[in-house]
């Protein structure tokens, strides 16, 4: 990993662990490889009846060599993928700040916060309309997909 | 530091972060700490520049980002490279803070803090009350070497302090100190003693002068919201050493953005002009040139610009760092072998280039060793050595030119 990305991710991890070290925190850092290029975070959602607060969602935050100038690959992983109009069954997330509108100012904390609010404010337990099609034919890397962002409500 | 799941990252402690202040006596210092950091690299601002929308980043960070997309990372407003302006005052403030940070952090964590902080506050008030006077005095400092600080109602200790220059060592300090032990020490002219006794005072003196020069700049900036060139001239004149860039900067022009429609031959010519290596594919060359332009322009925003050679070194470092990553996701594993071979070739070339000087030194050493051993070949090796010396001289000449 380039030193810029490495240094930056270390600072982010420190900030994150500083803010979310208590046991009742809704966010927790699960694991990260030695290379620090893939960071796994558990997200608990408490204030929404649609989601079970005891079953955390697992997020993978994979950075590349040009991070933070290029966006990281952010997907939900594991068996428990949240059902949400903007989250596909394969874990890909349709959120403009993760792709076209990514800026280097964003951090792990800010991204996780956005996702938290996205899930907390969700009112319908629905999958995206083109879920089947996208999961079959879409790219394996969400950064390669062409996203159309149209819904500002959730 | 152990993260929630027991992962231990050793060097996490070494990473400086605004949260370091949270355990200190002044947790609010974390706000200052974080505002002096670049939002892109999360490190202290290096050669900060202001965008047209009013946000500040490291020169190199924002240039790297802007060369791909012309928007401000914070507000997404359109921002162009030509709109960036350096902020020298902020540069010196940040430099001061990052240099003194560890010391400050240490002293804020100890119990003495309250006293020293009170003193500092008192000093601040004292100085802010007397900027005008100090300013006037500093201009006529040559003619009258004594200047006084007005009485400050909050400060009882320093009420009668009059700063004066010691006639022997030329250091400014309270006149009571000079009349006391200092002058005797000075007269004894025991340099070590003098150092000990004056060290503290000189430091005080310098901080005070720094302080008010920065203050005057601030007031200057407040009074003139639009800094024209004329203004910046007067600013420089007002003894603002902290905001002076070397004259070299003014003579050097910024490099224009890379014209990607340039033919490969022209591009190569352009790169040769700056001694940039021209190997690799067209895309690699373009990337290298782009990064060099960013580095070069960012260097001109810095308070202490380095010469082009160091920039080339940095460029090389950057490239090896970028290339060191195995392209995991982007390329299929079949091509990997070819690529690693290519990379190794490039790396060995770079290695050779990088250590050229070192190699030539070693060769020289070996030759002189040979000379000692074999007297027969003495004349020959002498000739060679002389040539080497000439070469060496040329090298050092180049160096000095670049440094100037």
Interface residues (C-beta under 8 A of the other chain):
Chain A: X1 X2 X3 X4 X7 X8 X10 X11 X12 X13 X14 X15 X17 X18 X19 X20 X21 X23 X25 X28 X29 X30 X31 X32 X64 X65 X66 X68 X69 X73 X101 X103 X104 X105 X107 X141
Chain B: X1 X3 X4 X5 X7 X9 X11 X12 X15 X17 X18 X19 X22 X39 X40 X41 X42 X43 X61 X64 X65 X68 X71 X73 X74 X76 X318 X321 X322 X324 X325 X329
